[in-house]
């Protein structure tokens, strides 16, 4: 356990940041799931609309350093390819 006041404060800050980061990671995963669900439903226009909002979410979260920018780019690329390959 932290012994100094400084170490206790850093522990509090770390916990707060950890919880915020977990919430953002969850938000990104949820956005991606919504796109996949729209793709599975077979509605291309709805999938594109959901993808636009998911793309914005993914970009903002990767901009904060929660995920690496290449990870975000890869996820967006795969979702876009899945939408493009829809009939």
N, C-alpha and C positions, 0 to 999 in steps of 0.2 A: 504494500500500500504506500501511497505517496506520503512522505514525511514533512516536506516543507510546504509553505503556503503556495509557492510558485508551482510545485509539482502537483498539488491538489487542483489548482486552477487549470493547468495544462490537461489534467485528466478529465475535468469537466468539459473543457473545450473540445477535446478529442471525442468524447462521447456524443456531444451535440452534433459535431460534424459527421460522425459515423452514422447517426440516425438520419440526418439530412441526405447523406449520400445514398443510404439504403432506399429512401423514399424516391430519389431520382432514378436509381437503377430499376426499381419496380415500375415507375412511370414509363421508362423506355421499353421494358419488356411488355407492358400492357399495350402500348401503342403498336408494337410489332405484332402482338397477338390479334389485335383488332384488324390489322391489314390481312393477316393470314386467314382469319375467319371470313372476311369479305371475299377473299380469293376462293375459299372453299365453297362459299355460297354460289359462286359462279356469276356474280354481277360485276362486270368489268368497270362500269362507270362508278359504282359505289366504291369499289376497291381503289380506284384512282383517287376519289375524293378523300377516302380515309388515309391513303398513302401520303397525300399532300400534307395533312395535319401531322401524321406520324413523322414525316421527313423534318418538319419544323421542330418537333419535340426532340428527335434524335440529334439534330444539329445543335440545339441549345444545350443539351446535356453533355455532348462531347466537347463543346466549347468551354464548359466548366471543368473539364479534366476528369470527369467521373469515368468515362470510357475513352480509350485512345481514339484519335480521329480516324485511324485506319479501320478499326473495329466498326465504328459508326458508318463509314463509307461502305464497308463490305456488307453490312446488314441492309443498308439502303439499296445497294446494287442488287442483292439477291431478291429483295422484295419487288423491285422494279422489273427484274427479269421474269419473275413469277407472274406479274400482272401482264407483261407484254406477251407472254406465251399463252395467255387465256384465249379461248376461241371466240 
